[in-house]
Amino acid sequence: MTPTHRQIPAAWLALLAAPIAASANSPVLILPDMAGSLGVGTATATWLVTVFAWAMAVGTPLMAGLLRRRGLGTTLRLSAVLVAAGTAVVAVAPWLPLAMTGRAAQAVGGAGLVTAAMSLAGSVRRMGVITAGFGTLGAVGPLLGSTLAAAASWRVSLAVGALALLALPAVLRRADLSAPERTAPFDTRGAALLVLTATALVLVPRHPLPAVAASLLTGLLLALHVRHRPTGFVPRALLRTRAFVLSALLACTFATSYFTLLFTVPQLLRERTDWSTSAIGAGQLVALLVGSVLSMGLAAASGRLGRPRVLTILLTVGALAPLTAALTPWAPLLLPVATLAVLATSAGQAVLAVYATRAATADQRPTAIGLFSLAYQLGGAFGPAIAALITLGA
């Protein structure tokens, strides 16, 4: 076996994918600081979070398409350029629109790195290491963002995703970078309709009526296109596979709940307790780290437990998190809510991603990873917007 075909240690794959989660969550505790610096209201500043999630959502299937057509080397290099360029823009942007552009570039590049890491995982256990790393750095993100903002600047907090570039040399040395065989022409219309549909869905929590109307229209056009071109950007065979569809829907549901609670719990703790921002961040960090460790254990044990038991655990834990947050009269119990949410989301992403990709044929697996990750990232876009509606009155 040549060096370019050696199995890549899961730790490198986790480093390649996980920092983007820290970058996504770093604004949780510093939204007011960001808003003040950019001269906008706190609710308006949440667009930096929403546009990041939107770009992750639409960038994931596009990067998966690039991976399928041009191979791993091109995908990794383009992703690295986007992360570096986006980070540079965020570091100097004096206005919100320019900062949003930089965040979008960071997110699309991060989506490419995550897609590449997931495509190289190969097993539930290795996927569990990646998603646990994703959950762990996502857990560290809020406190890390707050600490960096206090010590230096909120702009430094939004640059932590660039740490993923440290894994790039090791991955490039070991991975198979050969370009795949030439395939059918790129389905531009299918890709455009998918991006438009995802964009409309992301905007549903903020602008319900027009966004729902737009998503229904673009969704219908996409469905007609898939019927006309069944092997295009969105393969019809994949959409007819129950395991894939159910896995993607569950991933979206768990992610929506997790990201809603991630941004809501700190605000609720501020309102219901006299805890300082650092105490809230530390408490949430511990809760999320515990959930991440448990998620890695559940992913590792999923083979022994079997699919029905794993799904039962995920559904039970996933339902307990929002129900407890909504019904508990005791504020400190909101911290275990974060544990339950990240457990369901991280373990669910690891287990369900493998279920989803195994349901696809070999040539469709990059597409399956991209569409599955799109469903997860849509939850990442829905969650902060819903949290803004709940806590900020946006």
Number of C-alpha atoms within 10 A of each C-alpha: 6 8 10 15 12 13 15 18 14 18 14 19 29 26 23 32 29 28 28 31 24 27 30 29 25 32 28 22 24 20 21 17 18 22 18 12 14 16 14 14 13 18 17 16 21 23 18 23 25 24 21 25 27 30 27 33 29 29 26 31 29 24 28 29 25 19 24 21 20 18 19 27 18 16 23 26 16 16 25 22 15 21 29 18 18 24 25 17 19 25 18 12 16 13 13 20 13 14 22 22 19 26 32 27 26 33 32 28 32 34 30 32 32 34 27 27 25 26 20 20 22 14 14 23 22 22 29 30 27 29 31 30 26 24 29 26 30 28 30 24 28 29 28 24 29 24 19 17 21 13 10 11 17 23 21 17 27 25 24 22 26 21 18 22 22 12 16 18 10 15 25 16 14 16 18 18 18 12 14 12 9 9 9 8 8 13 14 11 14 21 19 16 21 24 20 19 23 23 22 23 23 29 22 20 20 16 12 13 12 13 19 18 14 19 22 15 16 21 19 14 17 21 18 13 18 19 13 11 15 16 15 19 25 26 18 17 14 23 16 10 13 12 17 24 18 14 24 24 16 23 29 26 20 29 29 27 25 29 24 24 26 25 23 23 21 22 19 15 19 14 11 13 12 10 13 11 17 14 12 22 24 17 19 25 24 18 21 28 23 20 28 32 20 20 31 26 17 25 26 21 14 21 13 10 13 10 14 10 12 21 19 11 15 24 15 13 20 25 16 16 24 19 11 16 21 10 8 12 11 11 15 14 13 25 21 20 28 28 26 27 30 36 31 31 32 33 32 29 30 29 29 27 26 24 18 23 25 16 19 21 12 11 9 21 19 25 27 30 27 31 29 26 28 25 26 27 28 25 27 29 31 26 29 28 27 23 24 21 15 14 15 15 9 15
